[in-house]
């Protein structure tokens, strides 16, 4: 992985986390939660796509398509599991 690919991936993951926080709202803790979920999902998706050689949308050495899908999936799943409270 090259440094420009890492910077692009980190920027995209950060934008996903920030946009999700802007959409769902919350305090600084939730912003950090969403950033962590976005980063973790993005790099896990990149690693998975690299291991399986899935090239949905590849930008140089970065598997951007699968990483994006996994990142968004972890954001929604993490929000649902960690933030949403059941109504009793």
Secondary structure, 3 states (H helix, E strand, C coil): CCHHHHHHHHHHHHHHHHHHHHHHCCCHHHHHHHHHHHHHHHHHHHHHHHHHCCCCCEECCEEHHHHHHHHHHHHHHHHHHHCCCCCC
